Amino acid sequence: MANKHTAGREQLGEFAPKFAELHDDVLFGDIWAREEELSSRDRSMITVSALIADCFSAYKSGSF
């Protein structure tokens, strides 16, 4: 069984409960836990690549 992520509820629970619910249940529950489509390694590689590309894009546009 996958670990239950609760960072959204811990940080935003009282301030934005619906956002916290979407963050925890949809993002980590439904999307990130899809083991049959991509392995954890592949998902992590995609995440790191997207973060690097975003940082590079911000650097090139001068907003870094």
C-alpha positions as CSV (number, residue, x, y, z in Angstrom):
1,M,0.0,0.0,0.0
2,A,1.3,3.5,-0.8
3,N,2.1,6.0,1.9
4,K,-0.5,8.6,2.6
5,H,0.8,12.0,1.9
6,T,-0.7,14.8,4.0
7,A,1.6,17.7,3.4
8,G,-1.3,19.8,2.0
9,R,-3.5,19.2,5.0
10,E,-0.7,19.9,7.4
11,Q,0.3,23.2,5.7
12,L,-3.0,24.5,4.2
13,G,-5.7,22.6,6.0
14,E,-7.3,25.5,7.8
15,F,-6.5,28.2,5.2
16,A,-7.5,26.3,2.1
17,P,-9.1,23.0,2.9
18,K,-10.3,22.2,-0.7
19,F,-6.8,22.9,-2.1
20,A,-5.3,20.7,0.6
21,E,-7.7,17.9,-0.3
22,L,-6.9,18.2,-4.0
23,H,-3.2,18.3,-3.3
24,D,-3.2,15.2,-1.1
25,D,-5.9,13.1,-2.6
26,V,-5.8,13.8,-6.3
27,L,-2.2,14.6,-6.9
28,F,-0.6,12.1,-4.6
29,G,-3.4,9.6,-4.4
30,D,-4.6,9.4,-8.0
31,I,-1.9,10.7,-10.2
32,W,1.4,10.0,-8.5
33,A,0.5,6.5,-7.4
34,R,-0.2,5.2,-10.9
35,E,2.4,2.4,-10.8
36,E,1.1,0.6,-13.8
37,E,1.8,3.5,-16.2
38,L,5.2,4.7,-15.0
39,S,7.6,3.4,-12.4
40,S,8.6,5.5,-9.4
41,R,12.0,6.0,-11.0
42,D,10.6,7.2,-14.3
43,R,8.2,9.6,-12.5
44,S,11.0,11.0,-10.4
45,M,13.2,11.5,-13.5
46,I,10.4,13.3,-15.3
47,T,9.8,15.5,-12.2
48,V,13.5,16.4,-12.0
49,S,13.7,17.1,-15.7
50,A,10.7,19.4,-15.6
51,L,12.1,21.3,-12.6
52,I,15.5,21.8,-14.4
53,A,13.8,22.9,-17.6
54,D,11.6,25.4,-15.7
55,C,14.6,26.8,-13.9
56,F,16.5,27.1,-17.2
57,S,13.6,28.8,-18.8
58,A,13.4,31.3,-16.0
59,Y,17.1,31.9,-16.2
60,K,17.0,32.6,-19.9
61,S,14.1,35.0,-19.6
62,G,15.9,37.0,-16.9
63,S,13.4,36.3,-14.2
64,F,15.7,34.0,-12.2
